[in-house]
Amino acid sequence: MTLVAFVVVAVTVLLSAFVQGSTGMGFAMITAPVVSFIDPSLIPVMLLVLMIPLNAYIAVREKADIHWHGVRWISVGRFAGTFLGLWILVVVNLHQLALLIGWSTMIAALVALLAPKFSPNRTALTTVGIITGVTETSTGVGGPPYALAYQHSPGPELRSTVAVCFLVGEVISLVVLALSGQISGHTMLVTAGLLPFLAAGSFLSRYVHHRLDGPVLRYTVLGFAIVSGAIVIVQA
């Protein structure tokens, strides 16, 4: 990776860490397209590794508002979905997968904008976990299903719960990817160099996260879901 390319990725990581720290998601949605264009071999491992300290920080910052019932059932589904995601990563046409993920994310987000207020039940939470396990393990992007599930929750609950769900899922995915030989030394070296930029973006988010709640946060996270779906489709 050239110096210019590294600087572009570093600035992207700083910006996306700030966005995720403020809203509860957005890191992979912003970073994945940029990194995929510069060096696709870094996906999904680089995103998964960087998001572990980022989500740990968010979860600790708003730990009092974590929705543990949701974390439990999403994690159950997430574990199962990880293996399906790994299988897809190895044998399935990623072009077709990207199109499916992109269109389904956009349609689900648009439906969510029109749907009445709801609280996700155990079945819905488990389904969200399975879908996220598939998408995050195969592409590094897992935020949109969480956005749809917690769009009506208070800001602190959405950010902290999604952070814990991300954290659990990322550890599961990385362990499975490591055991299957999908992690390289080059990827880990580049990732290590990006940690200071991740820390800077995370720190800056502390000054604005408390301002995002209610309808503003809902439309923001659904907007991210729609944009991420469109980006995946365009890339495919």
PADREN-873531 format. One record per residue (C-alpha): residue number from 1; residue in one letter; x, y, z. Coordinates in steps of 0.1 Angstrom, whole numbers. Example, Ala and Ser with C-alpha at 12.3 -4.5 7.8 and 13.67 -1.06 7.14 Angstrom:
BEGIN
num = 1	residu = A	xx = 123	yy = -45	zz = 78
num = 2	residu = S	xx = 137	yy = -11	zz = 71
This chain:
BEGIN
num = 1	residu = M	xx = 0	yy = 0	zz = 0
num = 2	residu = T	xx = 14	yy = 34	zz = -10
num = 3	residu = L	xx = 16	yy = 63	zz = 14
num = 4	residu = V	xx = -12	yy = 82	zz = -3
num = 5	residu = A	xx = -34	yy = 52	zz = -1
num = 6	residu = F	xx = -27	yy = 47	zz = 35
num = 7	residu = V	xx = -35	yy = 83	zz = 43
num = 8	residu = V	xx = -68	yy = 80	zz = 25
num = 9	residu = V	xx = -77	yy = 49	zz = 45
num = 10	residu = A	xx = -65	yy = 65	zz = 78
num = 11	residu = V	xx = -87	yy = 96	zz = 73
num = 12	residu = T	xx = -116	yy = 73	zz = 64
num = 13	residu = V	xx = -111	yy = 53	zz = 96
num = 14	residu = L	xx = -110	yy = 85	zz = 117
num = 15	residu = L	xx = -142	yy = 98	zz = 101
num = 16	residu = S	xx = -160	yy = 65	zz = 104
num = 17	residu = A	xx = -150	yy = 59	zz = 140
num = 18	residu = F	xx = -164	yy = 94	zz = 148
num = 19	residu = V	xx = -196	yy = 85	zz = 130
num = 20	residu = Q	xx = -200	yy = 51	zz = 148
num = 21	residu = G	xx = -191	yy = 66	zz = 181
num = 22	residu = S	xx = -218	yy = 92	zz = 176
num = 23	residu = T	xx = -246	yy = 72	zz = 161
num = 24	residu = G	xx = -239	yy = 35	zz = 170
num = 25	residu = M	xx = -230	yy = 24	zz = 135
num = 26	residu = G	xx = -215	yy = 35	zz = 102
num = 27	residu = F	xx = -179	yy = 24	zz = 106
num = 28	residu = A	xx = -180	yy = -5	zz = 82
num = 29	residu = M	xx = -205	yy = 12	zz = 59
num = 30	residu = I	xx = -181	yy = 41	zz = 53
num = 31	residu = T	xx = -148	yy = 22	zz = 55
num = 32	residu = A	xx = -156	yy = -9	zz = 35
num = 33	residu = P	xx = -161	yy = 7	zz = 1
num = 34	residu = V	xx = -129	yy = 28	zz = 4
num = 35	residu = V	xx = -108	yy = -1	zz = 15
num = 36	residu = S	xx = -123	yy = -25	zz = -10
num = 37	residu = F	xx = -113	yy = -1	zz = -38
num = 38	residu = I	xx = -77	yy = 3	zz = -25
num = 39	residu = D	xx = -69	yy = -32	zz = -13
num = 40	residu = P	xx = -97	yy = -58	zz = -12
num = 41	residu = S	xx = -75	yy = -83	zz = 5
num = 42	residu = L	xx = -79	yy = -63	zz = 38
num = 43	residu = I	xx = -116	yy = -71	zz = 39
num = 44	residu = P	xx = -132	yy = -83	zz = 61
num = 45	residu = V	xx = -104	yy = -89	zz = 87
num = 46	residu = M	xx = -92	yy = -53	zz = 90
num = 47	residu = L	xx = -127	yy = -40	zz = 97
num = 48	residu = L	xx = -134	yy = -67	zz = 123
num = 49	residu = V	xx = -101	yy = -61	zz = 141
num = 50	residu = L	xx = -106	yy = -23	zz = 142
num = 51	residu = M	xx = -142	yy = -25	zz = 154
num = 52	residu = I	xx = -133	yy = -45	zz = 185
num = 53	residu = P	xx = -117	yy = -16	zz = 204
num = 54	residu = L	xx = -142	yy = 9	zz = 189
num = 55	residu = N	xx = -172	yy = -10	zz = 201
num = 56	residu = A	xx = -156	yy = -18	zz = 234
num = 57	residu = Y	xx = -152	yy = 19	zz = 240
num = 58	residu = I	xx = -189	yy = 27	zz = 231
num = 59	residu = A	xx = -202	yy = -2	zz = 252
num = 60	residu = V	xx = -183	yy = 10	zz = 283
num = 61	residu = R	xx = -192	yy = 46	zz = 278
num = 62	residu = E	xx = -230	yy = 38	zz = 279
num = 63	residu = K	xx = -229	yy = 5	zz = 297
num = 64	residu = A	xx = -259	yy = 14	zz = 319
num = 65	residu = D	xx = -283	yy = 13	zz = 289
num = 66	residu = I	xx = -273	yy = -20	zz = 273
num = 67	residu = H	xx = -303	yy = -42	zz = 264
num = 68	residu = W	xx = -290	yy = -75	zz = 275
num = 69	residu = H	xx = -321	yy = -95	zz = 263
num = 70	residu = G	xx = -314	yy = -83	zz = 228
num = 71	residu = V	xx = -277	yy = -90	zz = 231
num = 72	residu = R	xx = -283	yy = -126	zz = 242
num = 73	residu = W	xx = -306	yy = -136	zz = 213
num = 74	residu = I	xx = -288	yy = -117	zz = 186
num = 75	residu = S	xx = -256	yy = -134	zz = 197
num = 76	residu = V	xx = -272	yy = -168	zz = 194
num = 77	residu = G	xx = -282	yy = -161	zz = 159
num = 78	residu = R	xx = -248	yy = -144	zz = 152
num = 79	residu = F	xx = -229	yy = -176	zz = 161
num = 80	residu = A	xx = -249	yy = -197	zz = 137
num = 81	residu = G	xx = -247	yy = -171	zz = 109
num = 82	residu = T	xx = -209	yy = -168	zz = 112
num = 83	residu = F	xx = -204	yy = -203	zz = 98
num = 84	residu = L	xx = -229	yy = -197	zz = 70
num = 85	residu = G	xx = -210	yy = -165	zz = 62
num = 86	residu = L	xx = -177	yy = -183	zz = 61
num = 87	residu = W	xx = -191	yy = -209	zz = 38
num = 88	residu = I	xx = -203	yy = -181	zz = 15
num = 89	residu = L	xx = -169	yy = -164	zz = 16
num = 90	residu = V	xx = -153	yy = -196	zz = 4
num = 91	residu = V	xx = -177	yy = -211	zz = -22
num = 92	residu = V	xx = -204	yy = -186	zz = -33
num = 93	residu = N	xx = -202	yy = -159	zz = -60
num = 94	residu = L	xx = -195	yy = -128	zz = -40
num = 95	residu = H	xx = -210	yy = -106	zz = -68
num = 96	residu = Q	xx = -244	yy = -123	zz = -64
num = 97	residu = L	xx = -241	yy = -121	zz = -26
num = 98	residu = A	xx = -233	yy = -84	zz = -27
num = 99	residu = L	xx = -263	yy = -77	zz = -49
num = 100	residu = L	xx = -286	yy = -97	zz = -25
num = 101	residu = I	xx = -272	yy = -79	zz = 6
num = 102	residu = G	xx = -275	yy = -45	zz = -11
num = 103	residu = W	xx = -310	yy = -48	zz = -24
num = 104	residu = S	xx = -324	yy = -65	zz = 8
num = 105	residu = T	xx = -308	yy = -38	zz = 30
num = 106	residu = M	xx = -323	yy = -10	zz = 10
num = 107	residu = I	xx = -357	yy = -26	zz = 8
num = 108	residu = A	xx = -358	yy = -34	zz = 45
num = 109	residu = A	xx = -347	yy = 1	zz = 55
num = 110	residu = L	xx = -374	yy = 17	zz = 32
num = 111	residu = V	xx = -400	yy = -6	zz = 47
num = 112	residu = A	xx = -388	yy = 3	zz = 82
num = 113	residu = L	xx = -392	yy = 40	zz = 75
num = 114	residu = L	xx = -429	yy = 34	zz = 68
num = 115	residu = A	xx = -436	yy = 7	zz = 94
num = 116	residu = P	xx = -453	yy = 16	zz = 128
num = 117	residu = K	xx = -433	yy = 16	zz = 159
num = 118	residu = F	xx = -423	yy = -19	zz = 172
num = 119	residu = S	xx = -402	yy = -37	zz = 197
num = 120	residu = P	xx = -383	yy = -67	zz = 183
num = 121	residu = N	xx = -392	yy = -101	zz = 199
num = 122	residu = R	xx = -369	yy = -131	zz = 204
num = 123	residu = T	xx = -374	yy = -145	zz = 169
num = 124	residu = A	xx = -367	yy = -112	zz = 152
num = 125	residu = L	xx = -336	yy = -107	zz = 173
num = 126	residu = T	xx = -322	yy = -141	zz = 165
num = 127	residu = T	xx = -330	yy = -136	zz = 128
num = 128	residu = V	xx = -311	yy = -103	zz = 129
num = 129	residu = G	xx = -281	yy = -121	zz = 145
num = 130	residu = I	xx = -281	yy = -148	zz = 117
num = 131	residu = I	xx = -283	yy = -122	zz = 89
num = 132	residu = T	xx = -255	yy = -101	zz = 105
num = 133	residu = G	xx = -234	yy = -132	zz = 110
num = 134	residu = V	xx = -236	yy = -139	zz = 73
num = 135	residu = T	xx = -230	yy = -104	zz = 61
num = 136	residu = E	xx = -203	yy = -94	zz = 85
num = 137	residu = T	xx = -182	yy = -125	zz = 82
num = 138	residu = S	xx = -184	yy = -125	zz = 44
num = 139	residu = T	xx = -182	yy = -87	zz = 37
num = 140	residu = G	xx = -173	yy = -70	zz = 70
num = 141	residu = V	xx = -206	yy = -50	zz = 70
num = 142	residu = G	xx = -231	yy = -59	zz = 96
num = 143	residu = G	xx = -247	yy = -27	zz = 108
num = 144	residu = P	xx = -280	yy = -24	zz = 88
num = 145	residu = P	xx = -298	yy = -53	zz = 105
num = 146	residu = Y	xx = -290	yy = -38	zz = 139
num = 147	residu = A	xx = -302	yy = -4	zz = 127
num = 148	residu = L	xx = -336	yy = -19	zz = 117
num = 149	residu = A	xx = -340	yy = -38	zz = 150
num = 150	residu = Y	xx = -332	yy = -9	zz = 173
num = 151	residu = Q	xx = -344	yy = 21	zz = 152
num = 152	residu = H	xx = -371	yy = 30	zz = 178
num = 153	residu = S	xx = -349	yy = 26	zz = 209
num = 154	residu = P	xx = -334	yy = 55	zz = 228
num = 155	residu = G	xx = -300	yy = 67	zz = 216
num = 156	residu = P	xx = -279	yy = 53	zz = 245
num = 157	residu = E	xx = -297	yy = 19	zz = 243
num = 158	residu = L	xx = -292	yy = 17	zz = 205
num = 159	residu = R	xx = -255	yy = 26	zz = 207
num = 160	residu = S	xx = -245	yy = 5	zz = 237
num = 161	residu = T	xx = -265	yy = -26	zz = 227
num = 162	residu = V	xx = -254	yy = -25	zz = 191
num = 163	residu = A	xx = -218	yy = -21	zz = 203
num = 164	residu = V	xx = -220	yy = -52	zz = 225
num = 165	residu = C	xx = -236	yy = -72	zz = 197
num = 166	residu = F	xx = -209	yy = -61	zz = 173
num = 167	residu = L	xx = -182	yy = -69	zz = 198
num = 168	residu = V	xx = -194	yy = -105	zz = 204
num = 169	residu = G	xx = -199	yy = -111	zz = 167
num = 170	residu = E	xx = -165	yy = -97	zz = 157
num = 171	residu = V	xx = -147	yy = -119	zz = 181
num = 172	residu = I	xx = -166	yy = -150	zz = 168
num = 173	residu = S	xx = -159	yy = -141	zz = 132
num = 174	residu = L	xx = -122	yy = -135	zz = 138
num = 175	residu = V	xx = -118	yy = -167	zz = 156
num = 176	residu = V	xx = -135	yy = -186	zz = 128
num = 177	residu = L	xx = -115	yy = -167	zz = 101
num = 178	residu = A	xx = -82	yy = -174	zz = 120
num = 179	residu = L	xx = -89	yy = -211	zz = 123
num = 180	residu = S	xx = -97	yy = -212	zz = 85
num = 181	residu = G	xx = -65	yy = -194	zz = 76
num = 182	residu = Q	xx = -81	yy = -162	zz = 64
num = 183	residu = I	xx = -59	yy = -138	zz = 84
num = 184	residu = S	xx = -26	yy = -126	zz = 70
num = 185	residu = G	xx = 4	yy = -108	zz = 85
num = 186	residu = H	xx = 1	yy = -79	zz = 59
num = 187	residu = T	xx = -35	yy = -72	zz = 70
num = 188	residu = M	xx = -26	yy = -71	zz = 107
num = 189	residu = L	xx = 4	yy = -48	zz = 100
num = 190	residu = V	xx = -18	yy = -23	zz = 81
num = 191	residu = T	xx = -45	yy = -26	zz = 108
num = 192	residu = A	xx = -21	yy = -18	zz = 136
num = 193	residu = G	xx = -10	yy = 14	zz = 118
num = 194	residu = L	xx = -46	yy = 26	zz = 117
num = 195	residu = L	xx = -52	yy = 22	zz = 154
num = 196	residu = P	xx = -42	yy = 58	zz = 164
num = 197	residu = F	xx = -67	yy = 72	zz = 138
num = 198	residu = L	xx = -94	yy = 49	zz = 152
num = 199	residu = A	xx = -87	yy = 62	zz = 187
num = 200	residu = A	xx = -88	yy = 98	zz = 176
num = 201	residu = G	xx = -122	yy = 94	zz = 159
num = 202	residu = S	xx = -136	yy = 75	zz = 189
num = 203	residu = F	xx = -125	yy = 102	zz = 213
num = 204	residu = L	xx = -140	yy = 130	zz = 193
num = 205	residu = S	xx = -174	yy = 113	zz = 192
num = 206	residu = R	xx = -178	yy = 118	zz = 229
num = 207	residu = Y	xx = -185	yy = 155	zz = 223
num = 208	residu = V	xx = -216	yy = 149	zz = 201
num = 209	residu = H	xx = -231	yy = 114	zz = 208
num = 210	residu = H	xx = -254	yy = 128	zz = 235
num = 211	residu = R	xx = -270	yy = 151	zz = 210
num = 212	residu = L	xx = -283	yy = 123	zz = 188
num = 213	residu = D	xx = -315	yy = 107	zz = 199
num = 214	residu = G	xx = -351	yy = 102	zz = 190
num = 215	residu = P	xx = -362	yy = 108	zz = 153
num = 216	residu = V	xx = -329	yy = 124	zz = 144
num = 217	residu = L	xx = -310	yy = 92	zz = 154
num = 218	residu = R	xx = -336	yy = 70	zz = 137
num = 219	residu = Y	xx = -335	yy = 87	zz = 104
num = 220	residu = T	xx = -297	yy = 89	zz = 106
num = 221	residu = V	xx = -292	yy = 51	zz = 111
num = 222	residu = L	xx = -318	yy = 42	zz = 85
num = 223	residu = G	xx = -302	yy = 66	zz = 61
num = 224	residu = F	xx = -269	yy = 48	zz = 67
num = 225	residu = A	xx = -286	yy = 15	zz = 60
num = 226	residu = I	xx = -300	yy = 28	zz = 27
num = 227	residu = V	xx = -267	yy = 44	zz = 16
num = 228	residu = S	xx = -247	yy = 13	zz = 25
num = 229	residu = G	xx = -271	yy = -9	zz = 5
num = 230	residu = A	xx = -267	yy = 14	zz = -25
num = 231	residu = I	xx = -229	yy = 14	zz = -22
num = 232	residu = V	xx = -228	yy = -24	zz = -21
num = 233	residu = I	xx = -250	yy = -26	zz = -52
num = 234	residu = V	xx = -229	yy = -1	zz = -71
num = 235	residu = Q	xx = -197	yy = -19	zz = -62
num = 236	residu = A	xx = -212	yy = -52	zz = -73
